[in-house]
Structure formats: structure tokens, C-alpha cells
Amino acid sequence: MDPDAVKSTLSNLAFGNVLAAAARDYKKEVLANEKAQSSNPVNEEVDLDELMDDPELEKLHADRIAALKREVEKREAFKRQGHGEYREVSEGDFLGEVTRSEKVICHFYHKEFYRCKIMDKHLKTLAPRHVDTKFIRVDAENAPFFVTKLAIKTLPCVLLFSKGIAMDRLVGFQDLGTKDDFTTTKLENVLIKKGMLSKKKKEEDDEDAEYQESIRRSVRSSENLDSDSD
């Protein structure tokens, strides 16, 4: 046999073996990848189950629900005292209103005064945001005794009560830039500095009613789960 022919045949056989080996390796790699992909969902489910049974997470969840319940109960107690809304009170009810709550903001107004209406608008917005403070207003014309007793000479006059004592006041718009176009946030910041409002967190500008409703839904959901488990 021709030596060159033999050499060519052996070379072809060697190349064929290399291709065959490469094909086998590729097939193994494809099968390994498919197996790995098919096993991932199972692993993820196992991990999630383990997390669901984690006692630390269960404790965190229980603590969070308990905190939400306390917050709702606290707010409900405040609302029973007349907090959470901007209300009109009579001269006869005034003393009881300012002594039954720790912090009270009271606007003495005149129904015909434009600036009193501006103050009303801002206080009405703040009342549901700051449930721990009571917001009320008194018609100055119908409360001559307290107008004299509290030395109210300029309207609007917003009196700031702490534990039944008038600690400070806003006379007209002096603390608000003296102009009519001040913002609710401006008034809010002034009242925070005077210690009448608590500084809000990140949800400061959110709609508080919607936030509280979500808390109530969470609490009700938790109570339903507890009753089902019983």
C-alpha cells in the first residue's frame, strides 16, 4: 500500500475521532444545562418553604401586626376625644375641649373675615394628618367671655394649648410670612417648631386616610387568619 495513502487514512480517522469526542462533550453539556434548569424551580420552592417556616420571620410578622393594632387602637382612642377632624365648638364646650386633650389647636375666627377662611382651609387639611393633636375652632362673636379672658384682639387668632394651658398663639399671619398665599406645609412646620405637632415621617405628604385604611385591612386580615387557625 502506498505509504502516503496510509498516512492520509490514519489522519482522517484521527480527525473523525476528535469530532466524535467533541460531539459527545457538547451533548453532555446540553443535557447538564437542561437538568440544571429543570431543577431550579424545585430548589426555589424549597427555599421559599424554608423561609415561610423561619421562626424569626414569623416573629417579625407577629410584632409588625401587633404594632399596627396598637397604632389603630391609639388613633381610635384619639378620635373618641374628637381628634382627627377640624370641628366647631361652642363657648360652653370650649373649656372641656381644651382640657380633655394633651395638645389642642384652637382657631378663634370671624365668619366674615377672609383670612380666617384661609386659616380654616389649612387647619382642616392638617387635622386628619395629626390625629394626636385636637383641632377646633370657635366663633369669636359667640364667645365674648373667652375672647376677653384670653386677650384676643386680632383675628385670625390660633391658640396653642398644652394640658389645658394656653402656651402660645399665632396672631394673624405674622409667623407665616404675613402674606395670604402661605402653604399648609409652612403652617405645619411652624406648629411643629412650637411643639404642637409631631414631625411626620416619609409618608408626610401621603393621603393619611388611605394609609390608615391599609393598616385596618392588614389587621382585619390577621384577625381572620387567627380565627381560621382556631
Accessible surface in RSA format (square Angstrom, percent):
REM  Atomic radii and reference values for relative SASA: ProtOr
REM  Chains: A
REM  Algorithm: Lee & Richards
REM  Probe-radius: 1.40
REM  Slices: 20
REM RES _ NUM      All-atoms   Total-Side   Main-Chain    Non-polar    All polar
REM                ABS   REL    ABS   REL    ABS   REL    ABS   REL    ABS   REL
RES MET A   1   195.84 101.4 114.16  75.6  81.68 194.5 114.79  97.6  81.05 107.4
RES ASP A   2    84.09  58.9  70.69  70.4  13.40  31.7  32.40  76.3  51.69  51.5
RES PRO A   3   104.12  75.9  94.21  85.9   9.91  36.0  99.31  82.0   4.81  29.9
RES ASP A   4   106.18  74.4 100.55 100.1   5.63  13.3  28.51  67.1  77.67  77.5
RES ALA A   5    46.96  43.2  37.56  58.0   9.40  21.4  45.76  64.4   1.20   3.2
RES VAL A   6    55.11  36.3  54.14  49.0   0.97   2.3  55.10  47.9   0.01   0.0
RES LYS A   7   153.60  74.9 149.99  92.0   3.60   8.6  94.97  85.5  58.62  62.4
RES SER A   8    59.08  49.9  52.02  69.4   7.07  16.3  31.45  67.0  27.63  38.7
RES THR A   9    75.62  53.8  73.61  74.6   2.01   4.8  50.70  68.1  24.91  37.7
RES LEU A  10   109.64  61.1 105.26  75.3   4.38  11.0 105.45  74.1   4.19  11.3
RES SER A  11    68.38  57.8  58.02  77.4  10.36  23.9  28.46  60.6  39.92  55.9
RES ASN A  12    99.46  68.6  90.51  87.5   8.95  21.6  25.58  61.6  73.88  71.4
RES LEU A  13   107.96  60.1 104.72  74.9   3.25   8.2 107.18  75.3   0.78   2.1
RES ALA A  14    54.37  50.0  49.39  76.2   4.98  11.3  53.21  74.9   1.16   3.1
RES PHE A  15   128.63  64.4 124.80  77.3   3.83  10.0 128.03  77.6   0.60   1.7
RES GLY A  16    33.99  41.9   0.00   N/A  33.99  41.9  29.04  79.7   4.95  11.1
RES ASN A  17   102.41  70.6  97.84  94.5   4.57  11.0  25.82  62.1  76.58  74.0
RES VAL A  18    96.59  63.6  92.23  83.5   4.37  10.5  95.87  83.3   0.73   2.0
RES LEU A  19    99.25  55.3  95.29  68.2   3.96   9.9  95.53  67.1   3.72  10.0
RES ALA A  20    44.59  41.0  35.35  54.5   9.24  21.0  43.57  61.4   1.02   2.7
RES ALA A  21    36.19  33.3  35.66  55.0   0.53   1.2  36.11  50.8   0.08   0.2
RES ALA A  22    54.18  49.8  43.82  67.6  10.36  23.6  49.56  69.8   4.62  12.2
RES ALA A  23    62.31  57.3  49.72  76.7  12.59  28.6  58.04  81.7   4.27  11.3
RES ARG A  24   139.69  58.7 135.34  69.0   4.35  10.3  63.95  87.4  75.74  45.9
RES ASP A  25    88.22  61.8  83.10  82.7   5.11  12.1  28.00  65.9  60.22  60.1
RES TYR A  26   152.22  71.1 148.48  84.5   3.74   9.7 109.68  82.4  42.54  52.4
RES LYS A  27   135.93  66.3 133.70  82.0   2.23   5.3  78.50  70.7  57.44  61.2
RES LYS A  28   138.46  67.5 133.05  81.6   5.41  12.9  82.87  74.6  55.58  59.2
RES GLU A  29   108.42  62.2 102.57  77.6   5.86  13.9  33.26  64.3  75.17  61.4
RES VAL A  30    53.07  34.9  51.98  47.1   1.10   2.6  53.05  46.1   0.03   0.1
RES LEU A  31   100.14  55.8  95.73  68.5   4.41  11.1  95.94  67.4   4.20  11.3
RES ALA A  32    59.97  55.1  48.04  74.1  11.93  27.1  54.92  77.3   5.05  13.4
RES ASN A  33    77.38  53.4  75.89  73.3   1.50   3.6  16.07  38.7  61.31  59.3
RES GLU A  34    98.79  56.7  93.24  70.5   5.55  13.2  39.65  76.7  59.14  48.3
RES LYS A  35   156.19  76.2 150.78  92.5   5.42  12.9  99.10  89.2  57.09  60.8
RES ALA A  36    52.97  48.7  46.48  71.7   6.48  14.7  52.53  74.0   0.43   1.1
RES GLN A  37   125.84  70.4 116.84  85.4   9.00  21.4  36.85  78.4  88.99  67.5
RES SER A  38    78.12  66.0  54.33  72.5  23.78  54.8  51.96 110.6  26.16  36.6
RES SER A  39    46.08  38.9  41.95  56.0   4.13   9.5  35.69  76.0  10.39  14.5
RES ASN A  40    75.34  52.0  74.87  72.4   0.47   1.1  12.92  31.1  62.43  60.3
RES PRO A  41    69.70  50.8  67.99  62.0   1.71   6.2  69.54  57.4   0.16   1.0
RES VAL A  42    90.21  59.4  90.06  81.5   0.15   0.4  90.14  78.3   0.07   0.2
RES ASN A  43    80.42  55.5  78.73  76.1   1.69   4.1  21.71  52.2  58.71  56.7
RES GLU A  44   107.88  61.9 106.30  80.4   1.58   3.8  36.05  69.7  71.83  58.6
RES GLU A  45   108.03  62.0 106.59  80.6   1.44   3.4  34.11  66.0  73.92  60.4
RES VAL A  46    71.57  47.1  70.71  64.0   0.86   2.1  71.55  62.2   0.02   0.0
RES ASP A  47    77.75  54.5  76.34  76.0   1.41   3.3  22.91  53.9  54.84  54.7
RES LEU A  48   107.72  60.0 107.61  77.0   0.11   0.3 107.61  75.6   0.11   0.3
RES ASP A  49    86.67  60.7  85.02  84.6   1.66   3.9  24.11  56.7  62.56  62.4
RES GLU A  50   110.73  63.6  98.39  74.4  12.34  29.4  44.72  86.5  66.01  53.9
RES LEU A  51    93.31  52.0  92.11  65.9   1.20   3.0  92.77  65.1   0.54   1.5
RES MET A  52   144.06  74.6 130.25  86.2  13.81  32.9  98.95  84.1  45.11  59.8
RES ASP A  53   105.97  74.2  90.95  90.5  15.02  35.5  28.17  66.3  77.80  77.6
RES ASP A  54    43.97  30.8  40.03  39.8   3.94   9.3   8.89  20.9  35.07  35.0
RES PRO A  55    99.17  72.3  92.59  84.4   6.58  23.9  93.75  77.4   5.41  33.6
RES GLU A  56   129.96  74.6 126.42  95.6   3.54   8.4  43.08  83.3  86.87  70.9
RES LEU A  57    83.06  46.3  78.90  56.4   4.16  10.5  79.14  55.6   3.92  10.5
RES GLU A  58    96.74  55.5  88.92  67.3   7.82  18.6  36.51  70.6  60.23  49.2
RES LYS A  59   133.98  65.4 128.41  78.8   5.57  13.3 100.87  90.8  33.10  35.3
RES LEU A  60   115.39  64.3 110.90  79.3   4.49  11.3 111.22  78.1   4.18  11.2
RES HIS A  61   110.27  60.3 104.67  72.8   5.60  14.3  76.74  79.1  33.54  39.0
RES ALA A  62    57.24  52.6  47.98  74.0   9.26  21.1  52.67  74.2   4.57  12.1
RES ASP A  63    66.65  46.7  61.70  61.4   4.94  11.7  26.84  63.2  39.81  39.7
RES ARG A  64   134.33  56.4 129.73  66.1   4.60  10.9  51.50  70.4  82.82  50.2
RES ILE A  65    18.19  10.4  18.19  13.6   0.00   0.0  18.19  13.1   0.00   0.0
RES ALA A  66    38.54  35.4  34.77  53.7   3.77   8.6  37.88  53.3   0.66   1.7
RES ALA A  67    35.15  32.3  29.65  45.8   5.50  12.5  30.34  42.7   4.81  12.7
RES LEU A  68    14.59   8.1  14.29  10.2   0.30   0.7  14.59  10.2   0.00   0.0
RES LYS A  69    59.98  29.3  58.72  36.0   1.26   3.0  27.69  24.9  32.29  34.4
RES ARG A  70   146.84  61.7 142.87  72.8   3.97   9.4  68.75  94.0  78.09  47.3
RES GLU A  71    63.90  36.7  61.12  46.2   2.78   6.6  19.60  37.9  44.30  36.2
RES VAL A  72    23.29  15.3  22.54  20.4   0.75   1.8  23.29  20.2   0.00   0.0
RES GLU A  73   111.76  64.2 105.34  79.7   6.42  15.3  44.64  86.3  67.12  54.8
RES LYS A  74   115.34  56.3 107.30  65.8   8.04  19.1  60.38  54.4  54.95  58.5
RES ARG A  75    24.22  10.2  24.22  12.3   0.00   0.0   4.76   6.5  19.46  11.8
RES GLU A  76    59.56  34.2  59.41  44.9   0.15   0.3  23.57  45.6  35.98  29.4
RES ALA A  77    35.66  32.8  33.60  51.9   2.06   4.7  33.91  47.8   1.75   4.6
RES PHE A  78    44.73  22.4  44.73  27.7   0.00   0.0  44.73  27.1   0.00   0.0
RES LYS A  79    88.94  43.4  73.21  44.9  15.73  37.5  41.87  37.7  47.07  50.1
RES ARG A  80   185.43  77.9 145.15  74.0  40.28  95.9  78.09 106.7 107.34  65.1
RES GLN A  81    78.77  44.0  65.18  47.6  13.60  32.4  30.26  64.4  48.51  36.8
RES GLY A  82    13.03  16.1   0.00   N/A  13.03  16.1  12.19  33.5   0.84   1.9
RES HIS A  83     5.14   2.8   1.01   0.7   4.13  10.6   1.01   1.0   4.13   4.8
RES GLY A  84    14.93  18.4   0.00   N/A  14.93  18.4   2.47   6.8  12.46  27.9
RES GLU A  85    94.77  54.4  92.45  69.9   2.32   5.5  26.80  51.8  67.96  55.5
RES TYR A  86    39.06  18.2  10.50   6.0  28.56  74.3  10.50   7.9  28.56  35.2
RES ARG A  87    52.41  22.0  48.22  24.6   4.20  10.0  30.15  41.2  22.26  13.5
RES GLU A  88    87.22  50.1  59.34  44.9  27.88  66.4  41.82  80.9  45.40  37.1
RES VAL A  89     9.23   6.1   3.06   2.8   6.17  14.9   7.31   6.3   1.93   5.2
RES SER A  90    64.02  54.1  50.18  67.0  13.85  31.9  52.61 112.0  11.42  16.0
RES GLU A  91    45.18  25.9  39.32  29.7   5.86  14.0  13.13  25.4  32.05  26.2
RES GLY A  92    72.66  89.6   0.00   N/A  72.66  89.6  40.25 110.5  32.40  72.6
RES ASP A  93    82.26  57.6  77.44  77.1   4.82  11.4  12.79  30.1  69.48  69.3
RES PHE A  94     3.79   1.9   3.79   2.3   0.00   0.0   3.79   2.3   0.00   0.0
RES LEU A  95   104.78  58.4 104.78  75.0   0.00   0.0 104.78  73.6   0.00   0.0
RES GLY A  96    23.33  28.8   0.00   N/A  23.33  28.8  19.45  53.4   3.88   8.7
RES GLU A  97    16.33   9.4  16.33  12.4   0.00   0.0   0.00   0.0  16.33  13.3
RES VAL A  98     1.73   1.1   1.67   1.5   0.06   0.2   1.67   1.5   0.06   0.2
RES THR A  99    77.42  55.1  51.07  51.8  26.36  62.8  39.48  53.0  37.94  57.4
RES ARG A 100   159.41  66.9 132.47  67.5  26.93  64.1  66.50  90.9  92.91  56.3
RES SER A 101     5.00   4.2   0.18   0.2   4.82  11.1   4.11   8.8   0.89   1.2
RES GLU A 102   109.26  62.7  96.26  72.8  13.00  31.0  27.36  52.9  81.90  66.9
RES LYS A 103    37.64  18.4  37.52  23.0   0.13   0.3  22.75  20.5  14.89  15.9
RES VAL A 104     0.21   0.1   0.21   0.2   0.00   0.0   0.21   0.2   0.00   0.0
RES ILE A 105     0.16   0.1   0.11   0.1   0.05   0.1   0.11   0.1   0.05   0.1
RES CYS A 106     0.00   0.0   0.00   0.0   0.00   0.0   0.00   0.0   0.00   0.0
RES HIS A 107     0.00   0.0   0.00   0.0   0.00   0.0   0.00   0.0   0.00   0.0
RES PHE A 108     0.10   0.1   0.10   0.1   0.00   0.0   0.10   0.1   0.00   0.0
RES TYR A 109    12.15   5.7  12.15   6.9   0.00   0.0   3.20   2.4   8.95  11.0
RES HIS A 110    31.61  17.3  31.36  21.8   0.25   0.6  19.82  20.4  11.79  13.7
RES LYS A 111   120.27  58.7 108.65  66.7  11.63  27.7  57.03  51.3  63.24  67.4
RES GLU A 112   123.53  70.9 101.38  76.7  22.15  52.7  35.31  68.3  88.22  72.0
RES PHE A 113    88.57  44.3  85.22  52.8   3.36   8.7  88.57  53.7   0.00   0.0
RES TYR A 114   147.53  68.9 140.45  79.9   7.08  18.4 100.81  75.8  46.72  57.6
RES ARG A 115    86.44  36.3  85.15  43.4   1.29   3.1  30.76  42.0  55.68  33.7
RES CYS A 116     0.72   0.5   0.72   0.8   0.00   0.0   0.72   1.8   0.00   0.0
RES LYS A 117   114.20  55.7 108.03  66.3   6.17  14.7  58.05  52.3  56.15  59.8
RES ILE A 118    16.53   9.4  13.78  10.3   2.75   6.6  16.44  11.8   0.09   0.2
RES MET A 119     0.43   0.2   0.43   0.3   0.00   0.0   0.29   0.2   0.14   0.2
RES ASP A 120    21.90  15.3  21.42  21.3   0.47   1.1  15.78  37.1   6.11   6.1
RES LYS A 121   126.83  61.9 118.61  72.8   8.22  19.6  77.23  69.5  49.60  52.8
RES HIS A 122     7.23   3.9   7.05   4.9   0.17   0.4   6.15   6.3   1.08   1.3
RES LEU A 123     0.31   0.2   0.31   0.2   0.00   0.0   0.31   0.2   0.00   0.0
RES LYS A 124   144.53  70.5 139.54  85.6   4.99  11.9  81.88  73.7  62.64  66.7
RES THR A 125    55.22  39.3  46.12  46.8   9.09  21.7  32.71  43.9  22.50  34.0
RES LEU A 126     0.00   0.0   0.00   0.0   0.00   0.0   0.00   0.0   0.00   0.0
RES ALA A 127     0.04   0.0   0.04   0.1   0.00   0.0   0.04   0.1   0.00   0.0
RES PRO A 128    57.48  41.9  54.96  50.1   2.52   9.2  55.87  46.1   1.60  10.0
RES ARG A 129    43.46  18.2  43.11  22.0   0.34   0.8   6.45   8.8  37.01  22.4
RES HIS A 130     3.47   1.9   1.53   1.1   1.94   5.0   1.94   2.0   1.53   1.8
RES VAL A 131     6.97   4.6   4.91   4.4   2.05   5.0   4.91   4.3   2.05   5.6
RES ASP A 132    39.05  27.4  33.12  33.0   5.94  14.0  16.55  39.0  22.50  22.4
RES THR A 133     0.00   0.0   0.00   0.0   0.00   0.0   0.00   0.0   0.00   0.0
RES LYS A 134     0.17   0.1   0.17   0.1   0.00   0.0   0.00   0.0   0.17   0.2
RES PHE A 135     0.25   0.1   0.25   0.2   0.00   0.0   0.25   0.2   0.00   0.0
RES ILE A 136     0.00   0.0   0.00   0.0   0.00   0.0   0.00   0.0   0.00   0.0
RES ARG A 137    62.55  26.3  62.55  31.9   0.00   0.0   2.20   3.0  60.36  36.6
RES VAL A 138     2.10   1.4   2.10   1.9   0.00   0.0   2.10   1.8   0.00   0.0
RES ASP A 139    12.56   8.8  11.43  11.4   1.13   2.7   3.21   7.6   9.35   9.3
RES ALA A 140    13.06  12.0   7.63  11.8   5.43  12.3   7.82  11.0   5.24  13.9
RES GLU A 141   101.57  58.3  71.71  54.2  29.87  71.1  33.16  64.1  68.42  55.9
RES ASN A 142   104.31  71.9  88.68  85.7  15.63  37.6  28.47  68.5  75.83  73.3
RES ALA A 143     0.38   0.4   0.38   0.6   0.00   0.0   0.38   0.5   0.00   0.0
RES PRO A 144    83.91  61.2  78.76  71.8   5.15  18.7  83.02  68.5   0.89   5.5
RES PHE A 145   121.79  60.9 113.41  70.2   8.37  21.8 120.92  73.3   0.86   2.5
RES PHE A 146    23.57  11.8  23.57  14.6   0.00   0.0  23.57  14.3   0.00   0.0
RES VAL A 147    31.23  20.5  30.46  27.6   0.77   1.8  30.46  26.5   0.77   2.1
RES THR A 148   111.50  79.3  92.88  94.2  18.62  44.4  73.27  98.4  38.23  57.8
RES LYS A 149   148.88  72.6 119.55  73.4  29.32  69.8  68.25  61.4  80.63  85.9
RES LEU A 150    31.56  17.6  27.23  19.5   4.32  10.9  31.16  21.9   0.39   1.1
RES ALA A 151    58.03  53.4  46.26  71.4  11.78  26.8  50.63  71.3   7.40  19.6
RES ILE A 152    13.78   7.8   1.68   1.2  12.11  29.2   2.03   1.5  11.76  31.9
RES LYS A 153   185.72  90.6 142.65  87.5  43.07 102.6 103.38  93.1  82.34  87.7
RES THR A 154    65.85  46.8  60.01  60.8   5.84  13.9  36.91  49.6  28.94  43.8
RES LEU A 155    41.24  23.0  21.14  15.1  20.10  50.5  21.14  14.8  20.10  54.1
RES PRO A 156     0.91   0.7   0.68   0.6   0.23   0.8   0.68   0.6   0.23   1.4
RES CYS A 157     1.72   1.3   1.72   1.9   0.00   0.0   0.00   0.0   1.72   1.9
RES VAL A 158     0.32   0.2   0.32   0.3   0.00   0.0   0.32   0.3   0.00   0.0
RES LEU A 159     0.22   0.1   0.22   0.2   0.00   0.0   0.22   0.2   0.00   0.0
RES LEU A 160     0.88   0.5   0.88   0.6   0.00   0.0   0.88   0.6   0.00   0.0
RES PHE A 161     7.92   4.0   7.89   4.9   0.03   0.1   7.89   4.8   0.03   0.1
RES SER A 162    36.59  30.9  34.35  45.8   2.24   5.2  10.56  22.5  26.03  36.5
RES LYS A 163   151.86  74.1 127.32  78.1  24.54  58.4  76.31  68.7  75.55  80.5
RES GLY A 164    23.69  29.2   0.00   N/A  23.69  29.2   3.82  10.5  19.87  44.5
RES ILE A 165   110.88  63.1 108.29  80.7   2.59   6.2 110.88  79.8   0.00   0.0
RES ALA A 166    42.83  39.4  15.97  24.6  26.86  61.1  15.97  22.5  26.86  71.2
RES MET A 167   124.92  64.7  91.76  60.7  33.16  78.9  88.69  75.4  36.22  48.0
RES ASP A 168    58.11  40.7  47.94  47.7  10.17  24.0  19.34  45.5  38.76  38.7
RES ARG A 169    73.92  31.0  66.25  33.8   7.67  18.3  26.05  35.6  47.88  29.0
RES LEU A 170     1.43   0.8   1.41   1.0   0.03   0.1   1.41   1.0   0.03   0.1
RES VAL A 171    39.63  26.1  38.16  34.5   1.47   3.5  38.16  33.2   1.47   4.0
RES GLY A 172     9.20  11.4   0.00   N/A   9.20  11.4   8.37  23.0   0.83   1.9
RES PHE A 173     2.68   1.3   0.11   0.1   2.57   6.7   0.38   0.2   2.30   6.6
RES GLN A 174   129.88  72.6 108.24  79.1  21.63  51.5  34.12  72.6  95.76  72.6
RES ASP A 175    62.46  43.8  44.84  44.6  17.62  41.7  10.67  25.1  51.80  51.7
RES LEU A 176     5.60   3.1   0.52   0.4   5.09  12.8   0.52   0.4   5.09  13.7
RES GLY A 177    47.91  59.1   0.00   N/A  47.91  59.1  35.14  96.4  12.77  28.6
RES THR A 178    85.20  60.6  75.38  76.4   9.82  23.4  55.76  74.9  29.43  44.5
RES LYS A 179   141.57  69.1 138.75  85.1   2.83   6.7  83.91  75.5  57.66  61.4
RES ASP A 180    57.28  40.1  46.14  45.9  11.13  26.3  20.67  48.6  36.61  36.5
RES ASP A 181   117.96  82.6  91.41  91.0  26.56  62.8  49.05 115.4  68.92  68.7
RES PHE A 182    17.75   8.9   2.62   1.6  15.13  39.4  11.85   7.2   5.90  16.9
RES THR A 183    81.63  58.1  76.51  77.6   5.12  12.2  73.61  98.9   8.03  12.1
RES THR A 184    24.95  17.7  21.37  21.7   3.58   8.5   8.93  12.0  16.02  24.2
RES THR A 185    61.52  43.8  61.00  61.8   0.52   1.2  39.04  52.4  22.48  34.0
RES LYS A 186    92.15  45.0  89.19  54.7   2.96   7.1  38.18  34.4  53.97  57.5
RES LEU A 187     0.32   0.2   0.32   0.2   0.00   0.0   0.32   0.2   0.00   0.0
RES GLU A 188     0.10   0.1   0.10   0.1   0.00   0.0   0.00   0.0   0.10   0.1
RES ASN A 189    62.40  43.0  61.56  59.5   0.83   2.0  14.47  34.8  47.92  46.3
RES VAL A 190    17.60  11.6  16.90  15.3   0.71   1.7  17.50  15.2   0.10   0.3
RES LEU A 191     0.05   0.0   0.05   0.0   0.00   0.0   0.05   0.0   0.00   0.0
RES ILE A 192    36.44  20.7  27.63  20.6   8.81  21.2  27.63  19.9   8.81  23.9
RES LYS A 193   180.53  88.1 142.38  87.4  38.15  90.8  93.17  83.9  87.36  93.1
RES LYS A 194    70.43  34.4  39.02  23.9  31.41  74.8  23.21  20.9  47.22  50.3
RES GLY A 195    47.85  59.0   0.00   N/A  47.85  59.0  31.69  87.0  16.16  36.2
RES MET A 196     6.63   3.4   6.63   4.4   0.00   0.0   0.19   0.2   6.45   8.5
RES LEU A 197     7.33   4.1   0.00   0.0   7.33  18.4   0.00   0.0   7.33  19.7
RES SER A 198    55.96  47.3  48.28  64.4   7.68  17.7  38.76  82.5  17.20  24.1
RES LYS A 199   165.93  80.9 140.88  86.4  25.05  59.6  83.24  74.9  82.69  88.1
RES LYS A 200    36.80  18.0  25.07  15.4  11.73  27.9  13.88  12.5  22.92  24.4
RES LYS A 201   162.97  79.5 147.70  90.6  15.26  36.3 100.88  90.8  62.09  66.1
RES LYS A 202   209.07 102.0 173.89 106.7  35.18  83.8 126.88 114.2  82.19  87.5
RES GLU A 203    51.31  29.5  46.85  35.4   4.45  10.6  16.66  32.2  34.64  28.3
RES GLU A 204    40.26  23.1  39.34  29.8   0.92   2.2   6.16  11.9  34.10  27.8
RES ASP A 205   112.58  78.9  86.13  85.7  26.45  62.5  34.72  81.7  77.86  77.7
RES ASP A 206    82.63  57.9  72.54  72.2  10.09  23.9  19.39  45.6  63.24  63.1
RES GLU A 207   128.21  73.6 114.81  86.9  13.40  31.9  50.82  98.3  77.39  63.2
RES ASP A 208    18.36  12.9  11.83  11.8   6.52  15.4   7.04  16.6  11.31  11.3
RES ALA A 209    79.72  73.3  64.29  99.2  15.43  35.1  72.97 102.8   6.75  17.9
RES GLU A 210   116.16  66.7 108.88  82.4   7.27  17.3  44.03  85.2  72.12  58.9
RES TYR A 211    82.15  38.4  75.54  43.0   6.61  17.2  57.38  43.1  24.76  30.5
RES GLN A 212     7.24   4.0   7.24   5.3   0.00   0.0   6.19  13.2   1.04   0.8
RES GLU A 213    66.29  38.1  66.29  50.2   0.00   0.0  29.60  57.2  36.69  30.0
RES SER A 214    40.84  34.5  38.76  51.7   2.08   4.8  29.31  62.4  11.53  16.2
RES ILE A 215     6.58   3.7   5.04   3.8   1.53   3.7   6.58   4.7   0.00   0.0
RES ARG A 216    52.20  21.9  50.67  25.8   1.54   3.7  26.39  36.1  25.81  15.6
RES ARG A 217   128.01  53.7 122.45  62.4   5.56  13.2  54.07  73.9  73.94  44.8
RES SER A 218    45.24  38.2  37.09  49.5   8.15  18.8  13.90  29.6  31.34  43.9
RES VAL A 219    14.60   9.6  14.60  13.2   0.00   0.0  14.60  12.7   0.00   0.0
RES ARG A 220   114.29  48.0 113.40  57.8   0.89   2.1  60.13  82.2  54.16  32.8
RES SER A 221    57.38  48.5  52.31  69.8   5.08  11.7  27.58  58.7  29.80  41.8
RES SER A 222    13.68  11.6  10.47  14.0   3.20   7.4   3.95   8.4   9.73  13.6
RES GLU A 223    85.00  48.8  79.14  59.9   5.87  14.0  26.87  52.0  58.13  47.5
RES ASN A 224    89.61  61.8  89.31  86.3   0.30   0.7  19.75  47.5  69.86  67.5
RES LEU A 225   111.66  62.2 107.18  76.7   4.48  11.3 107.42  75.4   4.24  11.4
RES ASP A 226    75.64  53.0  74.65  74.3   1.00   2.4  26.13  61.5  49.52  49.4
RES SER A 227    68.96  58.3  52.32  69.8  16.64  38.3  45.32  96.5  23.64  33.1
RES ASP A 228   115.75  81.1  83.75  83.4  32.00  75.7  32.50  76.5  83.25  83.0
RES SER A 229    95.14  80.4  52.24  69.7  42.89  98.8  53.38 113.7  41.75  58.5
RES ASP A 230   153.49 107.5  89.81  89.4  63.68 150.6  48.60 114.4 104.88 104.6
END  Absolute sums over single chains surface
CHAIN  1 A    15443.5      13450.6       1992.9       8764.7       6678.8
END  Absolute sums over all chains
TOTAL         15443.5      13450.6       1992.9       8764.7       6678.8
